[in-house]
């Protein structure tokens, strides 16, 4: 198993998202405190929760009714509606949310409902409409769907014959049948993602929701948000400066002061809105559409008939918390980092920020791999851990290189702090480039050591192609549906990911 510290992006490793979870009793106290502060009133999103749960089974409908009545708290996670369910980390998020909800019920004696937010308002179709299937031989098959435009909201995409073909050719028969992907009611692209998760986790009562379920109450959220734009901008600025002072790059640099959009749910057109303050007038200012000189004091005045306001990624968690009370938010490493930009926004809107619980992580090992590695006196963990030092000599080389990297980073961080706006994006790109360079150096050294031990180079290349395809962790690339060849495999994963406080990276094999 690899260290939880390696879960984080390079720029965030000086922060520790796991520190809050060292003592289970303390975690329970925090959850109970949050649940008490959230109260038991009927949440604004009550009607939408009940509507969304119709896609799930009896357990999901019962959970939605419980949450809608104000008698439970949510354990929320989410993702855009990715093709064929998306990479492994999507499944691991849902498994973590289910495990956390079960832990809260048992340990805290509080009703907790796992909720998955399908971010179908997102318009990054270049990411949404692609999937990867990796084989133990190291080959990577890229799957995708065409789109009229790569800048339209996923919720507006229709179901297509091309999607039917991908589902038929690549999803296991049992999974297609359980999710009802060959039946009636297939109208929108996002439906296949919602059904896949809702019905896969039917017995766990996972409630899968979309923004379209909450259009009316979301309007109240945006009314509060846009009534105090100056306070929202100041809150973002404060938290972002605080991160930069700690030497942490921004995971999600804002392209506008307040990241909201105008969304046409029919065409999928999603256009950013920009707020410009009136100098010396506090909350007074004007909202503008891109490339348009005329603005309005109220962003709703810029909307066309049928359009609605839509949050960017930084405001999505606050909207969800406004709609229904979440005691816990299950996040991946990048999400955990950009949530550090939002505590002030939650406070400015009078919202409790949920406890941020790192999602569990894992890597699937193909059959027979462990035995082959053991024959070379290696372990699968050695292939993934950046702390592995296979033999003498090369460790000093890497440590010397890391020292030079840290010195360069420290210098650049100082420059970024002096000229915040000019350097924040460059700093993030620079650190990512450095991470990539260090990974390449490490792979080169490992390959040299394996060659010394008589392991063929082709074996290592195939191994890396499966365990870390495209140079990224397997869970960020390989589609989770391709792992679930049988119901027994899904049952095994439910057990493997059953302890939400065990943050070690799981290296798992299936017995079939």
Secondary structure, 3 states (H helix, E strand, C coil): CCCHHHHCCHHHCCCCCCHHHCCHHHHHHHHHHHHHHHCCCCCCCHHHHHHHHHHCCHHHHHHHHHHHCCCCEEEEEEECCCHHHCEHHHHHHHHHHHHHHHHHHHHHCCCEEEEEEECCCCCCHHHHCEEEEECCCCCEEEEECCCCCCCECHHHCECCHHHHHHHHHHCCHHHHHHHCCCCCCCCEHHHHHHHHHHHHCHHHCCEEEEHHHHHHHHHHHHHHHHHCHHHHHHHHHHHHHHHHHCCCCCCCCCCCCCCEEEEECCCCEEEEEEEEECCCCCCCEEEEECCCCCCECCHHHHCCCCEEEEECHHHHHHHHHHHCCEEEEEECHHHHHHHCCCHHHHHHCCCCCCEEEECCCEEECCCCHHHHHHHCCCCHHHHHCCCCCCCCCHHHHHHHHHHHHHHHHHHHHHHHHHCHHHHHHHHHHHHHHHHHHHHHHHHHHHHHHHHHCCCCHHHHHHHHHHHCHHHCCHHHCEEHHHCCCCHHHHHHHHHHCCCCCCCCCEEECCCC
